[in-house]
Amino acid sequence: MFLMKRKLRPNNKGILILVSLFVVLFAGLMFALSDRFKTTPQTPVPTETLALSPTPSQTPEASATPEPQASETPEPQESQVPEQKLVIRTDYEAFQPNEAGDIPVVMFHRFVDEYDGDKEYTTTFKEFEALLETLYNQGYRLISMQDFIDCNISVPAGTMPMVFTFDDGTPGQFNLIEENGKLKVNPKSAVGIMMAFNEKHPDFGLKGIFYVNMDIGDNTFMGAGSLRERFEILESLGLEIGTHTWGHVDYRAITTTEKIQESIGKNQKRAEEVLPGLRFYSLALPYGSRPKDKNLWPALQNGTYEGVAYHHDTIMAVGAEPSVPSISKKYDSSYVHRIRSQGKDPVDCDLTWWLSRMTASRMFISDGDPETIVVPESKADKVDTQKLGSKRLVTY
């Protein structure tokens, strides 16, 4: 019996070992399975992320596709340019866009409460307020000079772009006042009036370029604040600054390249001293004049003075008609036409004279999409396709 008991002991131990191994294996299996089940609910998370990510990459196609996708286009554009809400339409036959049409570039000079002498290049504040209402109601929307140059037109579909230009840096155009120890735009100035109007009609736009003569120094936009502060506040509003030459030069009397370079380069040099980094990219010709010698004209666009280089993407005339867009075969960046605003005494070809003549068949009517140039098929030959860049020409 004793021998039998000794023989059974090893068997009991073996059984215990087998049972232990079985328990360990079973526990391991259960752990693996439970871990697997734990990860299963998390699987959809990356799947959802991947499903969402293609949406932005597909958005550019949406603007190029027919109407069903058009409603989706503004969303990504708003995220890239939060302050801009694009209004795009593709039912071209219904509203007849024509992005080869003319764009009015309006020229302003002085702004006053009451007429005090000059009646041709002066506008009263009340008249300016009324003009903004008229332009808005007739379907005009403001764009910047830079957007005009790039033909980057994003005004709402069915409306017409317009550029405001201001010559001479007069205080009626823009000046600052001090209130409670802080500088603010004088509400009784063209910019102040535009800001108030933009509060009521944000889609009209707060855009414009101001051409200055640096030789008049602190008299530029005379008012509170330093000249640098005035420039900084003007630019902070999204408005632009251009050059009107040092000395308001009449180029008909200029006979040398050196004199042209001095009149432009000196203005640029002083501007950078006042506000480092300020570069003029657009020139408004005083009196709309150019040298009699055409060989001197290139110096108006490019040159150097005392180590300071300058280049102008546009040179503005005092022309008497709307401008063609920059993608037109007829566009000439070295002499862009403008329309003068009406003074007390109306004259032929001022803005009031033109308003009734700027018909839908003549003017640039936007489709709302800055990435496309949409024109009636009959006007496609007006577009210089070499100037389109990444833009797509669409005809209907």
C-alpha positions in Angstrom: 0.0 0.0 0.0 2.8 2.3 0.8 4.3 1.7 -2.6 0.9 2.4 -4.3 0.6 5.7 -2.4 4.0 6.8 -3.7 3.0 5.9 -7.2 -0.2 7.9 -7.0 1.5 11.1 -5.7 3.2 11.8 -9.0 0.0 11.3 -10.8 -1.8 13.8 -8.6 1.0 16.3 -9.1 0.7 15.8 -12.9 -3.0 16.4 -12.8 -2.5 19.6 -10.8 0.1 20.8 -13.2 -2.2 20.1 -16.2 -5.1 21.9 -14.5 -2.8 24.9 -13.7 -1.7 25.1 -17.3 -5.2 24.9 -18.5 -6.3 27.7 -16.2 -3.3 29.9 -17.3 -4.1 29.3 -21.0 -7.8 29.9 -20.5 -7.1 33.2 -18.7 -4.6 34.3 -21.4 -7.2 33.6 -24.1 -9.9 35.5 -22.2 -7.5 38.5 -21.7 -6.6 38.5 -25.4 -10.3 38.3 -26.4 -11.3 41.1 -24.0 -8.5 43.3 -25.3 -9.6 42.8 -28.8 -13.2 43.7 -27.9 -12.0 46.8 -26.2 -10.4 48.1 -29.4 -13.4 47.4 -31.5 -15.5 50.4 -30.4 -12.6 52.7 -31.2 -12.3 51.6 -34.8 -14.9 54.0 -36.2 -13.1 57.1 -34.9 -10.2 57.1 -37.4 -12.8 56.0 -40.1 -14.9 59.1 -39.4 -11.8 61.3 -39.6 -10.8 59.9 -42.9 -14.3 60.3 -44.2 -14.3 64.0 -43.3 -10.9 64.9 -44.6 -11.6 64.5 -48.3 -14.2 67.3 -48.1 -11.8 70.3 -48.3 -9.7 68.6 -51.0 -12.9 68.1 -53.0 -14.1 71.7 -52.6 -12.2 73.2 -55.5 -13.9 70.7 -57.7 -17.3 71.9 -56.3 -16.7 75.4 -57.7 -16.0 73.9 -61.1 -19.0 71.6 -61.1 -22.6 72.4 -61.9 -25.1 73.9 -59.5 -25.6 70.9 -57.1 -22.1 71.5 -55.6 -22.2 75.4 -55.7 -23.8 75.7 -52.3 -20.9 74.0 -50.7 -18.3 76.3 -52.2 -18.6 79.3 -49.8 -17.9 77.3 -46.7 -14.2 76.6 -47.3 -13.7 80.0 -48.7 -15.1 81.6 -45.5 -12.7 79.5 -43.4 -9.8 80.8 -45.5 -11.0 84.4 -45.6 -13.3 84.8 -42.6 -14.4 88.3 -43.4 -15.4 87.4 -46.9 -18.6 85.6 -47.8 -18.7 84.7 -51.4 -22.0 84.7 -53.2 -21.5 82.6 -56.3 -24.0 81.7 -59.0 -23.8 79.4 -62.0 -27.2 80.0 -63.6 -25.5 82.3 -66.0 -28.3 82.6 -68.5 -30.5 84.0 -65.7 -28.3 87.0 -64.6 -25.9 87.4 -67.6 -22.4 87.8 -66.0 -19.8 89.5 -68.1 -16.3 89.5 -66.6 -14.8 91.1 -69.6 -16.8 94.3 -69.1 -15.5 97.7 -67.9 -14.7 98.6 -64.3 -15.1 102.2 -63.1 -12.1 103.6 -61.2 -13.4 106.8 -59.5 -11.1 109.7 -58.7 -11.7 112.0 -55.6 -9.8 115.0 -54.4 -11.2 117.3 -51.7 -14.0 116.8 -49.3 -15.7 119.8 -47.5 -18.8 120.7 -45.5 -19.7 123.5 -48.0 -18.2 124.6 -51.3 -15.5 127.2 -50.7 -13.9 127.9 -54.0 -13.1 125.0 -56.3 -16.3 123.5 -57.6 -14.9 120.8 -60.0 -12.6 118.6 -57.9 -14.4 119.1 -54.6 -17.2 117.0 -53.0 -19.3 117.8 -50.0 -19.7 115.2 -47.2 -23.5 115.1 -47.8 -23.0 114.5 -51.5 -20.6 111.7 -50.8 -23.0 110.0 -48.4 -25.7 110.3 -51.1 -23.3 109.0 -53.7 -22.6 105.9 -51.7 -26.3 105.1 -51.5 -26.7 105.6 -55.2 -23.8 103.4 -56.1 -24.9 100.7 -53.7 -28.5 100.7 -55.0 -27.3 100.5 -58.6 -25.3 97.3 -57.8 -21.7 98.6 -57.4 -19.4 97.0 -54.8 -15.9 98.2 -53.9 -12.7 96.3 -54.6 -9.1 97.2 -53.8 -6.5 98.4 -56.4 -4.6 95.2 -55.8 -7.7 93.1 -56.6 -8.3 95.2 -59.7 -4.7 94.5 -60.9 -5.1 90.8 -60.2 -8.7 90.6 -61.5 -9.4 89.0 -58.2 -13.1 89.9 -58.2 -15.1 88.4 -55.4 -18.1 90.8 -55.2 -21.5 89.1 -55.0 -22.8 87.5 -58.2 -24.8 90.0 -60.3 -23.0 93.0 -58.8 -20.4 95.3 -60.4 -16.9 96.0 -59.0 -15.7 99.6 -58.6 -12.4 101.1 -57.4 -12.2 104.3 -55.3 -9.0 106.4 -55.6 -8.1 109.5 -53.6 -5.4 112.0 -54.7 -3.3 114.5 -52.7 -3.8 113.2 -49.1 -6.2 115.9 -48.1 -7.7 115.9 -44.5 -11.3 115.7 -45.8 -10.4 112.3 -47.3 -9.0 111.0 -44.0 -7.9 112.4 -40.7 -7.7 111.4 -37.1 -9.2 113.0 -34.0 -8.3 112.3 -30.3 -11.1 111.0 -28.1 -10.5 109.9 -24.4 -6.8 109.8 -25.1 -7.1 107.5 -28.1 -6.8 108.2 -31.8 -9.8 107.5 -34.0 -11.0 108.2 -37.5 -12.8 111.4 -37.8 -16.4 110.5 -38.7 -16.6 113.7 -40.8 -14.2 112.5 -43.4 -14.6 110.3 -46.5 -13.1 107.3 -44.7 -15.3 108.0 -41.6 -18.4 108.1 -43.8 -17.4 104.9 -45.7 -16.9 103.1 -42.3 -20.4 104.1 -41.2 -21.9 103.1 -44.5 -20.1 99.8 -44.3 -21.7 99.1 -41.0 -25.1 99.3 -42.6 -24.0 97.6 -45.8 -21.0 95.3 -45.2 -21.3 93.8 -48.7 -20.5 97.2 -50.2 -16.9 97.0 -49.0 -14.4 99.3 -47.3 -11.8 99.7 -50.0 -9.8 102.5 -51.6 -6.3 103.7 -52.4 -4.9 107.1 -51.3 -2.2 108.7 -53.4 0.1 110.9 -51.4 2.8 113.6 -51.9 5.4 113.1 -49.2 6.9 116.5 -49.7 3.9 118.1 -47.9 5.0 116.2 -44.8 2.7 116.4 -41.8 0.1 118.2 -43.9 -0.8 114.8 -45.4 -4.1 113.8 -43.8 -3.7 116.8 -41.4 -5.1 116.1 -38.0 -4.3 114.3 -34.8 -1.5 111.7 -34.5 1.8 111.5 -36.3 2.1 110.8 -40.0 3.2 107.3 -39.2 0.1 106.7 -37.0 -2.1 108.0 -39.8 -0.6 105.6 -42.3 -0.8 102.7 -39.9 -4.4 103.3 -39.0 -5.3 103.8 -42.7 -3.7 100.5 -43.6 -5.2 98.7 -40.6 -8.7 99.4 -42.1 -7.7 97.5 -45.3 -7.1 100.7 -47.3 -4.1 101.2 -49.5 -1.5 103.9 -50.1 0.0 104.9 -53.4 2.3 107.5 -54.8 1.4 110.9 -56.3 5.0 112.0 -56.7 7.3 114.3 -54.7 6.1 117.8 -55.6 3.0 117.0 -57.5 5.0 117.1 -60.7 3.6 118.0 -64.1 5.4 115.6 -66.3 4.8 117.6 -69.4 7.6 119.9 -68.3 10.0 117.0 -67.5 12.7 116.2 -70.1 15.1 113.8 -68.4 14.9 110.3 -66.9 16.8 111.6 -63.8 14.1 114.1 -63.0 11.4 111.4 -63.2 13.4 109.1 -61.0 13.9 111.8 -58.4 10.1 112.8 -58.3 9.1 109.1 -57.7 12.1 107.7 -55.9 12.2 110.6 -53.4 8.6 110.0 -52.6 9.2 106.3 -52.0 12.3 107.0 -49.9 10.5 109.4 -47.6 7.6 107.0 -47.3 9.8 104.2 -46.0 11.4 106.6 -43.5 8.0 107.4 -42.1 6.7 103.8 -42.2 9.3 101.2 -42.7 8.2 98.6 -45.2 5.7 100.9 -47.0 6.1 100.2 -50.7 4.1 102.1 -53.3 3.0 99.8 -56.1 0.7 102.2 -57.9 1.3 105.7 -59.2 -1.4 108.4 -59.9 -0.1 110.9 -62.4 -0.6 114.5 -61.3 -2.8 116.2 -63.9 -2.8 112.9 -65.7 0.2 114.1 -67.6 3.2 112.2 -69.1 6.4 113.5 -70.6 6.1 114.7 -74.2 9.1 112.4 -75.0 7.6 108.9 -75.1 11.1 107.4 -74.5 10.9 108.7 -71.0 7.7 106.9 -70.1 9.3 103.6 -69.0 10.9 105.6 -66.1 7.4 106.2 -64.7 7.0 102.5 -64.1 10.5 101.4 -63.0 13.6 103.2 -61.7 16.0 103.9 -58.9 16.8 107.0 -56.9 19.7 107.2 -54.3 19.6 103.4 -54.0 15.9 103.2 -53.6 14.2 101.2 -56.3 10.5 101.6 -57.3 8.1 99.7 -59.5 4.4 100.4 -60.3 2.0 97.7 -61.3 -0.5 100.4 -62.4 -0.1 104.1 -63.5 -3.4 105.9 -63.1 -4.5 108.6 -65.6 -7.1 111.3 -65.2 -9.0 109.7 -68.0 -12.6 110.2 -68.6 -14.0 106.7 -68.9 -14.2 103.4 -67.1 -11.3 101.0 -67.4 -11.2 97.7 -69.1 -10.3 94.8 -66.6 -6.7 93.7 -66.3 -7.5 90.4 -68.2 -8.6 92.4 -71.3 -6.6 92.4 -74.5 -6.9 96.2 -74.4 -5.6 96.7 -70.8 -2.6 98.9 -70.5 -1.2 99.0 -67.0 0.9 102.1 -67.8 -2.1 104.3 -68.3 -5.3 103.2 -66.6 -8.3 105.4 -67.1 -10.3 106.9 -64.3 -13.5 108.9 -63.9 -13.6 112.0 -61.8 -16.3 112.4 -59.2 -18.8 115.2 -59.8 -18.1 118.5 -58.2 -20.7 121.3 -57.7 -20.6 122.1 -61.4 -21.1 118.9 -63.4 -18.9 118.3 -66.5 -19.1 115.8 -69.3 -17.6 112.5 -68.5 -17.7 112.9 -64.7 -19.2 110.1 -62.6 -22.8 111.5 -62.6 -22.5 111.8 -66.4 -21.3 108.2 -66.7 -23.8 106.5 -64.3 -26.6 106.3 -66.8 -24.2 105.2 -69.5 -22.6 102.4 -67.6 -25.1 99.8 -68.8 -25.2 96.1 -68.0 -24.1 95.3 -71.5 -21.0 97.4 -71.1 -19.9 96.8 -67.5 -18.2 94.0 -65.6 -20.9 91.9 -64.0 -19.5 89.3 -61.5 -20.3 85.6 -61.1 -19.1 85.9 -57.5 -16.2 83.4 -58.0 -12.7 85.0 -58.1 -11.3 81.8 -59.6 -13.3 82.0 -62.8 -13.7 84.5 -65.6 -17.3 84.1 -66.9 -18.2 85.8 -70.2 -20.9 85.4 -72.9 -19.5 83.4 -75.7 -19.8 86.4 -78.0 -17.3 88.3 -75.8 -14.7 85.6 -75.2 -12.4 87.2 -77.8 -12.0 90.2 -75.5 -10.1 88.1 -72.9 -6.4 87.7 -73.1 -6.0 84.1 -71.9 -2.3 84.7 -71.3 -3.3 86.9 -68.4 -5.6 84.4 -66.7 -2.9 82.7 -64.6 -4.7 80.0 -62.6 -8.2 81.4 -63.4 -10.5 79.4 -65.6 -12.4 81.0 -68.5 -16.0 80.0 -68.7 -18.3 80.9 -71.6 -22.1 80.5 -71.9 
